[in-house]
Amino acid sequence: MRDLQGIKKIVIKVGSSSLCNQKGQIEKEKILYLILQISKLIELDYSIVLVSSGAIAAGMGALGLKEKPQTIPEKQALAAIGQAKLMQIYEEIFQLFDIECAQVLLNHGDFDDRKRLINLTNTMHSLMHYGVIPIVNENDALAVDEIKVGDNDTLAALIVPVVEADMLILVSDIDGLYTANPHVDKDAQLIKFVDYVDDDIRHMAGDTSSGLGTGGMATKIRAAKIVNDYGSHLVIVNGQQENSILHIFDEHESGTWFNGKSGVNMNAKVHWLTYRTSSKGCIVVDEGAAEALQVHRKSLLPKGIVNVQEHFMRGQVVDIMNVRGEKIAKGISNYSSEEIKLIMGHQSCEIESILHYKDYDVVVHANNMVIIGGDCYG
């Protein structure tokens, strides 16, 4: 059952379909209604972070475009135009409720790099301390595929551990998770409560998506997994339904609730490694080392390494693969790719004679590694 106890900090993500009219243009009335609900949550002493899509849609509206362009430069140009328009609307409407807001634009590197992550964390906590609503969006005007989070469902999920939120609310154009796609299956049933995200739940997500947004139900299920593994709840609600956000907290119990109290509940380091980092290279290990990592949760020794791919520095996150090309782990490397090429296949006691120094006996320590597989990895 839904447990509302202990919920104080809430991240609310609103998709483009919940902000736009049928022509794909930003509709101020919808934003007003969203902020009205947020203001009532603030009156109830909840702290709120808003993750908002809509920059490209706002740019389309400003230029009178009827369809979203397909090239990256065009999308980036629209995002640059639209983000300013969108923030202007948010600021005007928030001021009606005497609430201050601030713009925060991010890309994946802000979560990946630990120094930037600390800066982001400090900034977000300071804004919330001042009672200012951070309005977060991906920096689409500059982002390319290599540094993009990709969709705001995932972005919102990555924000949850940054602000130590207790709940993520995804405001969409669908009532929640159904047993099948309700647009094509009239017998599809709404699921009110999900205790744990498993393969059956992922299968129900299908590939439904909005014409305006970049994320479908599958991205929402992935977001639920990320949030639940941190120990927080996620709820999907329909932004077209009256008071759908507020009804999460009353007897209506709107939307689908994904329980954050029965999952893996990873510690901060493991969650960061699993979901918030991008690997800079790959270490290939033999079968003996693969078994030592996966079965016995041992550290990775240079003796078991057979190949190194890509160029990376010490302290960066790398994938660990077996000889069949299957990713089995992810961790922080104690040595650079060039150093590993020299010491791979050798015993730890030989590292100093090869490199003329030895900072570590292991290439990746077990405490800085997450094993991939089953339900512990997204």
C-alpha positions as CSV (number, residue, x, y, z in Angstrom):
1,M,0.0,0.0,0.0
2,R,1.0,3.6,-0.4
3,D,3.0,5.0,2.4
4,L,3.0,8.8,2.7
5,Q,5.1,9.0,5.9
6,G,8.4,10.7,5.7
7,I,7.8,12.4,2.3
8,K,9.2,15.9,2.5
9,K,11.1,16.6,-0.7
10,I,9.4,16.0,-4.1
11,V,10.7,16.2,-7.6
12,I,8.0,16.9,-10.2
13,K,8.7,16.3,-13.8
14,V,6.2,17.6,-16.4
15,G,6.3,16.5,-20.0
16,S,5.8,18.6,-23.1
17,S,2.3,17.0,-23.7
18,S,1.2,18.4,-20.3
19,L,2.4,21.9,-21.2
20,C,1.3,22.2,-24.8
21,N,-2.0,22.5,-26.7
22,Q,-2.9,20.2,-29.6
23,K,-0.8,22.4,-32.0
24,G,2.3,21.8,-29.9
25,Q,2.4,25.3,-28.6
26,I,3.0,26.2,-24.9
27,E,-0.3,26.9,-23.2
28,K,0.0,29.3,-20.2
29,E,-3.2,28.0,-18.7
30,K,-1.7,24.6,-18.3
31,I,1.4,26.0,-16.6
32,L,-0.8,28.1,-14.3
33,Y,-2.7,25.0,-13.2
34,L,0.5,23.1,-12.6
35,I,1.9,25.9,-10.5
36,L,-1.3,26.2,-8.6
37,Q,-1.0,22.6,-7.4
38,I,2.7,23.2,-6.6
39,S,1.8,26.2,-4.5
40,K,-0.6,24.1,-2.5
41,L,2.1,21.5,-1.9
42,I,4.4,24.2,-0.7
43,E,1.7,25.4,1.7
44,L,1.7,21.8,3.1
45,D,5.4,22.2,3.8
46,Y,6.7,20.1,0.9
47,S,10.0,21.1,-0.8
48,I,9.7,21.0,-4.6
49,V,12.0,20.7,-7.5
50,L,10.5,21.0,-11.0
51,V,11.9,19.3,-14.0
52,S,10.3,20.8,-17.1
53,S,10.3,19.8,-20.7
54,G,8.9,22.1,-23.3
55,A,11.9,24.2,-24.5
56,I,11.8,22.9,-28.1
57,A,8.0,23.1,-28.1
58,A,8.2,26.8,-26.9
59,G,10.8,27.5,-29.7
60,M,8.5,25.9,-32.3
61,G,5.6,28.1,-31.1
62,A,7.8,31.2,-31.2
63,L,8.7,30.5,-34.8
64,G,5.3,29.2,-35.9
65,L,6.6,25.8,-36.8
66,K,4.1,22.9,-37.0
67,E,6.5,20.0,-36.8
68,K,9.6,19.3,-34.8
69,P,12.7,19.4,-37.0
70,Q,14.9,16.4,-37.3
71,T,18.4,17.7,-37.4
72,I,20.4,18.4,-34.2
73,P,21.4,22.0,-35.0
74,E,17.7,22.9,-35.7
75,K,16.6,21.3,-32.4
76,Q,19.4,23.1,-30.6
77,A,18.4,26.4,-32.1
78,L,14.8,25.9,-31.1
79,A,15.8,24.9,-27.5
80,A,17.9,28.1,-27.2
81,I,15.0,30.2,-28.3
82,G,12.4,28.2,-26.4
83,Q,14.2,27.9,-23.0
84,A,14.2,31.7,-22.6
85,K,10.5,31.9,-23.5
86,L,9.6,29.0,-21.2
87,M,11.5,30.5,-18.2
88,Q,9.8,33.8,-18.8
89,I,6.4,32.2,-18.5
90,Y,7.4,30.2,-15.4
91,E,8.7,33.3,-13.7
92,E,5.6,35.4,-14.5
93,I,3.2,32.7,-13.2
94,F,5.3,31.8,-10.1
95,Q,5.4,35.4,-9.1
96,L,1.5,35.4,-9.0
97,F,2.0,33.0,-6.0
98,D,4.9,35.0,-4.5
99,I,7.3,32.1,-5.3
100,E,10.8,32.6,-6.7
101,C,12.2,30.2,-9.3
102,A,15.6,29.6,-10.8
103,Q,16.8,28.0,-14.0
104,V,19.2,25.0,-13.9
105,L,20.4,23.5,-17.2
106,L,22.3,20.2,-17.1
107,N,23.8,17.4,-19.2
108,H,25.0,14.0,-18.2
109,G,28.5,15.2,-17.4
110,D,27.1,17.1,-14.4
111,F,26.2,13.7,-12.8
112,D,29.2,11.8,-14.2
113,D,32.0,14.0,-12.9
114,R,32.2,13.9,-9.2
115,K,33.4,17.5,-8.7
116,R,30.6,18.8,-10.9
117,L,28.1,16.6,-9.1
118,I,29.2,18.1,-5.8
119,N,28.8,21.6,-7.2
120,L,25.4,20.7,-8.5
121,T,24.4,19.2,-5.2
122,N,25.5,22.3,-3.3
123,T,23.7,24.6,-5.6
124,M,20.4,22.7,-5.5
125,H,20.4,22.5,-1.7
126,S,21.1,26.2,-1.5
127,L,18.3,27.1,-3.8
128,M,15.9,24.9,-1.8
129,H,17.2,26.4,1.5
130,Y,16.3,29.9,0.2
131,G,12.8,28.6,-0.7
132,V,13.5,29.0,-4.5
133,I,12.0,26.4,-6.9
134,P,14.7,25.0,-9.2
135,I,13.4,24.5,-12.7
136,V,15.6,21.9,-14.3
137,N,16.0,21.0,-17.9
138,E,18.6,19.3,-20.1
139,N,20.8,21.9,-21.8
140,D,19.6,20.9,-25.3
141,A,21.0,24.0,-26.9
142,L,24.5,22.6,-26.5
143,A,24.1,18.9,-25.8
144,V,25.1,16.2,-28.3
145,D,24.4,12.5,-28.1
146,E,27.6,11.7,-26.3
147,I,26.8,14.0,-23.3
148,K,23.0,13.9,-23.3
149,V,20.8,12.3,-20.6
150,G,18.3,11.8,-23.5
151,D,14.9,12.3,-21.8
152,N,13.6,14.2,-18.9
153,D,12.1,11.1,-17.2
154,T,15.7,9.9,-16.7
155,L,16.9,13.4,-15.9
156,A,14.3,13.7,-13.2
157,A,15.3,10.3,-11.8
158,L,18.9,11.4,-11.6
159,I,18.0,14.5,-9.8
160,V,16.3,12.5,-6.9
161,P,19.6,11.5,-5.2
162,V,21.1,14.9,-5.8
163,V,18.4,16.6,-3.7
164,E,17.7,13.6,-1.5
165,A,14.1,13.6,-2.7
166,D,11.6,11.2,-1.2
167,M,9.4,11.1,-4.3
168,L,9.4,11.7,-8.0
169,I,6.1,12.6,-9.7
170,L,6.0,12.1,-13.5
171,V,3.2,14.3,-14.9
172,S,2.3,12.8,-18.3
173,D,-0.6,12.4,-20.7
174,I,-1.5,8.9,-19.5
175,D,-3.2,7.8,-16.2
176,G,-0.3,5.5,-15.2
177,L,1.0,2.1,-16.1
178,Y,-1.5,-0.2,-17.8
179,T,-1.4,-4.0,-18.2
180,A,-1.2,-3.2,-22.0
181,N,-1.2,-0.2,-24.2
182,P,-4.7,1.4,-23.6
183,H,-4.6,3.2,-27.0
184,V,-4.8,-0.2,-28.8
185,D,-6.2,-2.6,-26.1
186,K,-9.6,-1.8,-24.7
187,D,-9.2,-4.4,-22.0
188,A,-6.1,-2.8,-20.6
189,Q,-6.3,-2.2,-16.8
190,L,-4.6,0.6,-14.8
191,I,-2.2,-0.7,-12.2
192,K,-2.4,1.5,-9.1
193,F,0.5,0.0,-7.2
194,V,3.8,-1.6,-8.2
195,D,5.8,-3.1,-5.4
196,Y,8.9,-3.9,-7.5
197,V,10.0,-3.3,-11.1
198,D,10.8,-6.6,-12.7
199,D,10.7,-8.0,-16.3
200,D,6.9,-8.4,-16.2
201,I,6.5,-4.7,-15.4
202,R,9.0,-3.7,-18.1
203,H,7.1,-5.8,-20.6
204,M,3.8,-3.9,-19.8
205,A,5.5,-0.6,-20.6
206,G,5.7,-1.5,-24.3
207,D,6.9,1.4,-26.5
208,T,4.1,4.0,-26.1
209,S,5.2,7.6,-26.4
210,S,3.9,11.1,-27.1
211,G,4.3,12.9,-30.4
212,L,5.6,15.9,-28.5
213,G,8.0,14.3,-26.0
214,T,11.1,12.1,-26.2
215,G,10.1,9.6,-23.6
216,G,7.5,6.8,-23.6
217,M,6.3,4.5,-20.8
218,A,9.6,2.5,-21.1
219,T,11.6,5.5,-20.0
220,K,9.2,6.0,-17.1
221,I,9.7,2.4,-16.0
222,R,13.5,2.9,-16.1
223,A,13.1,6.1,-14.1
224,A,11.1,4.1,-11.5
225,K,13.8,1.6,-11.3
226,I,16.5,4.3,-10.7
227,V,14.4,6.0,-8.1
228,N,13.2,2.9,-6.3
229,D,16.8,1.6,-6.1
230,Y,17.7,4.8,-4.3
231,G,14.8,4.0,-1.8
232,S,12.4,6.7,-3.0
233,H,8.9,6.5,-4.5
234,L,7.8,7.3,-8.0
235,V,4.3,8.1,-9.2
236,I,3.0,8.5,-12.8
237,V,-0.1,10.8,-13.1
238,N,-2.1,12.2,-15.9
239,G,-1.6,16.0,-16.1
240,Q,-4.9,16.3,-18.0
241,Q,-6.9,15.1,-15.0
242,E,-8.0,17.7,-12.4
243,N,-5.8,17.9,-9.3
244,S,-3.9,14.8,-10.4
245,I,-0.8,15.8,-8.4
246,L,-2.7,16.7,-5.3
247,H,-4.8,13.5,-5.5
248,I,-1.7,11.4,-5.0
249,F,-1.9,12.5,-1.3
250,D,-5.6,11.9,-0.7
251,E,-8.1,9.1,-0.9
252,H,-8.2,9.3,-4.7
253,E,-4.7,7.8,-4.9
254,S,-4.3,9.0,-8.5
255,G,-1.8,7.4,-10.9
256,T,0.5,4.4,-10.6
257,W,2.7,4.3,-7.4
258,F,6.1,2.6,-7.6
259,N,7.2,1.6,-4.2
260,G,10.6,2.7,-3.1
261,K,10.7,0.7,0.1
262,S,10.9,-2.9,-1.2
263,G,13.7,-2.6,-3.8
264,V,17.5,-2.9,-3.7
265,N,18.1,0.5,-1.9
266,M,21.6,0.9,-3.1
267,N,24.1,3.0,-1.2
268,A,25.1,6.3,-2.7
269,K,28.3,5.1,-4.3
270,V,26.8,2.0,-5.9
271,H,23.8,4.1,-7.2
272,W,26.2,6.7,-8.7
273,L,28.3,4.0,-10.4
274,T,25.2,2.1,-11.7
275,Y,23.1,5.0,-13.0
276,R,24.9,8.3,-13.0
277,T,28.2,7.6,-14.7
278,S,29.3,7.0,-18.3
279,S,32.1,4.6,-18.9
280,K,35.3,6.0,-20.5
281,G,36.7,2.6,-21.6
282,C,36.6,-1.1,-21.2
283,I,38.7,-3.8,-19.5
284,V,38.4,-7.4,-20.8
285,V,39.0,-10.2,-18.3
286,D,39.5,-13.9,-18.6
287,E,37.0,-16.5,-17.3
288,G,38.7,-16.9,-14.0
289,A,38.6,-13.2,-13.2
290,A,35.0,-13.0,-14.4
291,E,34.0,-15.7,-11.9
292,A,36.0,-14.0,-9.1
293,L,34.1,-10.7,-9.8
294,Q,30.6,-12.1,-10.3
295,V,30.5,-15.0,-7.9
296,H,32.9,-14.1,-5.2
297,R,32.7,-10.3,-5.4
298,K,36.5,-10.0,-5.5
299,S,38.6,-7.0,-6.7
300,L,40.0,-7.1,-10.2
301,L,43.7,-8.1,-10.3
302,P,46.0,-7.3,-13.3
303,K,46.6,-11.1,-13.7
304,G,43.1,-11.6,-15.0
305,I,43.1,-8.8,-17.6
306,V,43.5,-9.8,-21.3
307,N,42.7,-6.6,-23.1
308,V,42.0,-2.9,-22.7
309,Q,39.8,-0.8,-25.0
310,E,39.6,3.0,-25.4
311,H,41.8,5.5,-23.6
312,F,41.0,6.5,-20.0
313,M,42.8,8.0,-17.0
314,R,43.1,6.6,-13.5
315,G,40.1,7.4,-11.4
316,Q,37.7,7.2,-14.3
317,V,34.8,4.7,-14.6
318,V,35.2,1.8,-17.0
319,D,33.2,-1.2,-18.1
320,I,34.5,-4.7,-17.4
321,M,33.7,-7.4,-19.9
322,N,34.3,-11.1,-20.2
323,V,36.0,-12.6,-23.3
324,R,32.5,-13.2,-24.9
325,G,31.9,-9.4,-25.0
326,E,29.3,-9.4,-22.2
327,K,29.4,-6.5,-19.8
328,I,29.7,-8.0,-16.3
329,A,30.7,-5.0,-14.1
330,K,31.4,-1.3,-13.9
331,G,34.0,0.4,-11.6
332,I,36.6,3.0,-10.9
333,S,40.0,2.2,-12.4
334,N,43.0,2.7,-10.2
335,Y,45.3,2.8,-13.2
336,S,45.1,4.4,-16.7
337,S,44.5,2.4,-19.8
338,E,48.2,2.7,-20.8
339,E,49.4,1.5,-17.4
340,I,47.0,-1.4,-17.5
341,K,48.3,-2.5,-20.9
342,L,51.8,-2.8,-19.3
343,I,50.7,-4.7,-16.2
344,M,47.9,-6.9,-17.5
345,G,48.6,-10.6,-17.2
346,H,51.1,-10.0,-14.4
347,Q,50.9,-10.6,-10.7
348,S,50.3,-7.7,-8.4
349,C,53.8,-8.1,-6.9
350,E,55.3,-7.3,-10.4
351,I,53.5,-3.9,-10.8
352,E,56.3,-1.9,-9.2
353,S,59.0,-3.4,-11.3
354,I,57.1,-2.8,-14.5
355,L,55.8,0.7,-13.8
356,H,58.5,1.7,-11.3
357,Y,55.8,2.6,-8.8
358,K,52.8,0.9,-7.3
359,D,49.8,2.8,-5.9
360,Y,47.5,-0.2,-5.7
361,D,47.6,-4.0,-5.8
362,V,44.3,-4.1,-7.7
363,V,43.1,-2.5,-10.9
364,V,39.5,-2.0,-9.7
365,H,38.7,-2.5,-6.0
366,A,35.5,-4.4,-5.1
367,N,34.3,-1.4,-3.0
368,N,34.4,0.7,-6.2
369,M,32.7,-1.7,-8.4
370,V,29.1,-2.7,-9.2
371,I,28.3,-6.1,-10.7
372,I,25.9,-6.0,-13.6
373,G,23.1,-8.5,-14.0
374,G,19.7,-9.4,-12.6
375,D,17.7,-6.7,-11.0
376,C,20.6,-4.8,-9.4
377,Y,21.4,-3.0,-12.6
378,G,19.0,-1.0,-14.8
